[in-house]
Amino acid sequence: MSYAIEIDGLKKSYGNHMVLKGLSFQVARGEIFALLGVNGAGKTTALECMEGLRKFEGGSIAVNGRMGIQLQSSSLPEQIRAMEAVRLFAKWNKTKTDGTMLEALGINELGKKKYADMSTGQKRRLHLALALVSDPDIVFLDEPTAGLDVEGRISLHEQIRRLKTQGKTIILASHDMAEVESLCDRIAILSSGHVSFLGTVAGLTEKISRRYRIHIKTSKGEECLETENIGAALLETLEEFRKKGTEVMDIEIDRGTLEQHFMEIAKGDSE
């Protein structure tokens, strides 16, 4: 296995508060890998340590390739125009601009628009373009779709998939579980400074979702049950409704969403 990133026993604290308590994981070349966690779990701190933007006290980090970084919060001079920024970053990195990438992110249409006049979504698209100007091997994206409308999200997701087909490694931190489920090959859930889960979305579902959720709509309202045995629970519940003379109008059974499974992990660790 060829790894783009190797983390071993990473520790980081702020004063007496230890945020990362020995993280260890690897990211394979060419995969889309997500870091998940509730606020304060250490996602951004872990990213900044990997990016070389923050010092850490213990452990080791190996990043095998050129990096492109989109920070959670970034800014540019108010008077700079979109294409001026792109050309400036291209010159710094001694590379040519990728017209296809700029078109996909809608940068060409911004053209001469000043940074101060851009919307939040336009600024985030521009910062992503600047992260990609150097043609990096590894791309760090911290909440990349924050502030984007539906069309912008779809366009960005297409761009991320395009980067994967080019063999690039994507490290993603996101609160959008649908985004993570759609894009990512593997995920790591951080909780209380540790990796609580590392694997695929399907693996998380298998680990957590031994319980099924049964949603029953009746003439008197709705009920939701959780069970590990669908047949027994459903037969027992339907028999109770029959005895009470309650009409059952609809039944839905699911194994929960990624967001529910994520919260199950986070809740379990906090307890």
C-alpha positions, 0 to 999 in steps of 0.5 A: 500500500502506498500512503499519501499521509501517515499519522502515528501517535499525533498529540497536540495541546493548547495550554493544559487542554490536550486536543489530540491524544495520539491519533494514528491513521494512514491515507492511501494515495488517490482516495477521498478521506474524511475527518468527522467529529463534533465541534471541538473534536480536533478536526481542524487542529489535525488538518493544520498539523498535517498541513504544517500550519501548526506545531504538535508536541508528540507523534509523527506526520509524513506527507508524501506529495505536494499539498494544496490547501483550502482553509476553513477561513481565508481572506485576500486583499479586498481590491484584488480581482479573481483572475489576478489572484489566480495568475499571482498564485500560478506565478508563485507556484511556477505553473500554468492555470488549468482552464478546465478547473477554472471553468468548472468552479465558475472562476472565469465568470467572476473575471474582474470582480473584486474580492470585496464584492464577492459572495461567500460562495464565490470566495470559497470557490476562488480559494479552492481554485487557488489551492488547485493552481499548483497541481497538488498531489494532496488536497486539503478541504476544510468545510469546502461547501460552506456558503455554497448554494445547491448548484455550487455544491454540485459543481464542487462535488463534480470537481472533487470526483474529477480530482480523484480520477486524476489520482489526487488524494483528497482530505476532507473535513465536513459537517455535511453527512450527505456530502461525505456519504456521496464522496468519500472512500473512507472516514475517520471519526474523531472524538475526545482526541481519539479516532473512534472509528476508521473505515468505510461508510458501509463499515460504520453502518454495519458497526452501529446499525444492528438496530432497525428503526420502524416508523408506523403511521396510524389513524391516531398518529405516528410511532417510531421503534428501535429494535434488533429483531424486526419480525418480532417487534413488528408482529408484537406492535401490530397485534397491540394496534389490532387489539386497540382497534387502531388502523395502521396506514403506513410502515417504513423500516430503515437502518438509519442515516450516516448522520445518525450513526455518526451521532451514535459514535459521538454520543457513546464516546461522550458517555 
